[in-house]
């Protein structure tokens, strides 16, 4: 089969994993452990050696139960930090595995310094230090050793559905004109979250100088939506408190070495505000700026030279850019405080709540489809180790479930037809001479979201009327996606990324409209409903997209507290 | 932040169809140009993960801060060594500092 020089290829696997990051690799390795004969295939948009969030490396495992912590104390912390609303079953089930997956990373060769008692060196109550520049190559080696197959540089476009069940996925290569349909008995979605929905912090050549991985563009959310999967809590966006300009993490400073967070007057301002959760620390910083007491800083001037040099080394593990900033300014970290700011809003279930609605086994609402990591919702603060825990849980469910179903061989004609239809749709931008370049529509999306749906430019706040404008603008933008043009495979990827992000943004706007309270200042802050309302809104806002009618259906799901009857 | 290829050092990984930096870039932002050298598609799309910087065996890739966020000429290069990475930071006045990072 060919389509203007394109080759179509139908592959078989038992278990397909989309995304070779922390969650996907953990899923693949675990599945092969459970069933050594299982044919596991990982479809990866980049190359597993350095793909996704962990490309640069890490300097801490931020979800780990140090001595004295338990899954229940972890849950209590996550619940409080998420202002009372989490999927307690999900948080608990991943918490139980946080330490074993960390041990696994150590066994794979990740350098984890230990204290005199032989425990991993704590960085905070629920985190440990790692020398993790090379974490991703190390995970990739473990993946290879597991015997799973990998399709690098293949971008997934949609799930393949047959008789209401996910039976694999489509994707195209970025290195040759090749379109794939990978069949599978079970599929784990582990594609990460979504950046680039909102206008970023920096202009021009620094546009992608952002906190979250800019190459995580919501593909898994969008594919799930188009397959009719139920999603939860898109309205709880995640906004990181970061170092200004380089968007380097503040945690490296705040936890790695002790420093105060101060306003321009040198006051430790957090005390002025009630609550000290992750969203409220960002909120406090923003309020200080709005009150004229900004900018705000991490006061590194108390560091001595030795601590300052150590800080630089810690940054070289995951965010080297800040060293350039200091060098270009001609200052040392101990000479000038480090300014902080909020990032653009992202959707990432590893930090916030946004993602697939899954059961404790990480089964989505669509048969044959599982989700883990940033793309799975309901369990914030899972980070690398929690994502791996979810990958392992998803793999175990997938392996177990596929044994209970008798699968019929799909007719070759059905497969070929499905592949042709998908390719014709996805490759269409390559055939257009006139129309919109992906960048143009991407920037329009980001401008609309920034101005009407609570981006940096609107201090993250939203209101009903402005969200209705966003809804209209996005509907028009959505129609214009049919005029996207692409000149090569890389632009085709960019086109697909815009298509995915526009759908994610549309669903996000519906979520923001639906929740009529303010539960998470900055993350979800309604100017027209400024109070938190536990009586009416201590519940999940979910959604399902109906592809044929191009309609978003909103749903509500109750919150259950652990230990109480459902 | 972005990366710059030193064309006199880059050998395009010789005859390899895909250079090592192309292989690892998480954003698919590098390609081989007509002169068999690695090149950056769009500087603005670079995240600053430094995967390519650390991967290049010839030290031909350096990171810099875009002028838009205060870049004034500093560069960072990296060299993989047994047990870690040796980073070299050069400031706008040409002063050099090195850091060895275990990993």
Boltz contact constraints between the chains, C-beta under 6 A:
constraints:
  - contact:
      token1: [A, 46]
      token2: [B, 26]
      max_distance: 6.0
  - contact:
      token1: [A, 47]
      token2: [B, 23]
      max_distance: 6.0
  - contact:
      token1: [A, 47]
      token2: [B, 24]
      max_distance: 6.0
  - contact:
      token1: [A, 49]
      token2: [B, 24]
      max_distance: 6.0
  - contact:
      token1: [A, 50]
      token2: [B, 24]
      max_distance: 6.0
  - contact:
      token1: [A, 50]
      token2: [B, 26]
      max_distance: 6.0
  - contact:
      token1: [A, 50]
      token2: [B, 51]
      max_distance: 6.0
  - contact:
      token1: [A, 51]
      token2: [B, 26]
      max_distance: 6.0
  - contact:
      token1: [A, 55]
      token2: [B, 26]
      max_distance: 6.0
  - contact:
      token1: [A, 55]
      token2: [B, 49]
      max_distance: 6.0
  - contact:
      token1: [A, 55]
      token2: [B, 51]
      max_distance: 6.0
  - contact:
      token1: [A, 56]
      token2: [B, 49]
      max_distance: 6.0
  - contact:
      token1: [A, 56]
      token2: [B, 50]
      max_distance: 6.0
  - contact:
      token1: [A, 131]
      token2: [B, 102]
      max_distance: 6.0
  - contact:
      token1: [A, 131]
      token2: [B, 103]
      max_distance: 6.0
  - contact:
      token1: [A, 133]
      token2: [B, 101]
      max_distance: 6.0
  - contact:
      token1: [A, 133]
      token2: [B, 103]
      max_distance: 6.0
  - contact:
      token1: [A, 134]
      token2: [B, 103]
      max_distance: 6.0
  - contact:
      token1: [A, 174]
      token2: [B, 28]
      max_distance: 6.0
  - contact:
      token1: [A, 202]
      token2: [B, 69]
      max_distance: 6.0
  - contact:
      token1: [A, 203]
      token2: [B, 68]
      max_distance: 6.0
  - contact:
      token1: [A, 204]
      token2: [B, 68]
      max_distance: 6.0
  - contact:
      token1: [A, 205]
      token2: [B, 2]
      max_distance: 6.0
  - contact:
      token1: [A, 205]
      token2: [B, 43]
      max_distance: 6.0
  - contact:
      token1: [A, 205]
      token2: [B, 44]
      max_distance: 6.0
  - contact:
      token1: [A, 205]
      token2: [B, 66]
      max_distance: 6.0
  - contact:
      token1: [A, 205]
      token2: [B, 68]
      max_distance: 6.0
  - contact:
      token1: [A, 206]
      token2: [B, 66]
      max_distance: 6.0
  - contact:
      token1: [A, 206]
      token2: [B, 68]
      max_distance: 6.0
  - contact:
      token1: [A, 206]
      token2: [B, 69]
      max_distance: 6.0
  - contact:
      token1: [A, 207]
      token2: [B, 44]
      max_distance: 6.0
  - contact:
      token1: [A, 208]
      token2: [B, 45]
      max_distance: 6.0
  - contact:
      token1: [A, 208]
      token2: [B, 46]
      max_distance: 6.0
  - contact:
      token1: [A, 208]
      token2: [B, 47]
      max_distance: 6.0
  - contact:
      token1: [A, 209]
      token2: [B, 1]
      max_distance: 6.0
  - contact:
      token1: [A, 214]
      token2: [B, 47]
      max_distance: 6.0
  - contact:
      token1: [A, 215]
      token2: [B, 26]
      max_distance: 6.0
  - contact:
      token1: [A, 215]
      token2: [B, 27]
      max_distance: 6.0
  - contact:
      token1: [A, 245]
      token2: [B, 69]
      max_distance: 6.0
  - contact:
      token1: [A, 313]
      token2: [B, 99]
      max_distance: 6.0
  - contact:
      token1: [A, 313]
      token2: [B, 101]
      max_distance: 6.0
  - contact:
      token1: [A, 316]
      token2: [B, 87]
      max_distance: 6.0
  - contact:
      token1: [A, 316]
      token2: [B, 99]
      max_distance: 6.0
  - contact:
      token1: [A, 316]
      token2: [B, 101]
      max_distance: 6.0
  - contact:
      token1: [A, 320]
      token2: [B, 50]
      max_distance: 6.0
  - contact:
      token1: [A, 320]
      token2: [B, 76]
      max_distance: 6.0
  - contact:
      token1: [A, 321]
      token2: [B, 1]
      max_distance: 6.0
  - contact:
      token1: [A, 321]
      token2: [B, 48]
      max_distance: 6.0
  - contact:
      token1: [A, 323]
      token2: [B, 89]
      max_distance: 6.0
  - contact:
      token1: [A, 324]
      token2: [B, 65]
      max_distance: 6.0
  - contact:
      token1: [A, 324]
      token2: [B, 74]
      max_distance: 6.0
  - contact:
      token1: [A, 324]
      token2: [B, 76]
      max_distance: 6.0
  - contact:
      token1: [A, 327]
      token2: [B, 74]
      max_distance: 6.0
  - contact:
      token1: [A, 327]
      token2: [B, 89]
      max_distance: 6.0
  - contact:
      token1: [A, 327]
      token2: [B, 91]
      max_distance: 6.0
  - contact:
      token1: [A, 328]
      token2: [B, 65]
      max_distance: 6.0
  - contact:
      token1: [A, 328]
      token2: [B, 70]
      max_distance: 6.0
  - contact:
      token1: [A, 328]
      token2: [B, 71]
      max_distance: 6.0
  - contact:
      token1: [A, 328]
      token2: [B, 72]
      max_distance: 6.0
  - contact:
      token1: [A, 328]
      token2: [B, 74]
      max_distance: 6.0
  - contact:
      token1: [A, 490]
      token2: [B, 28]
      max_distance: 6.0
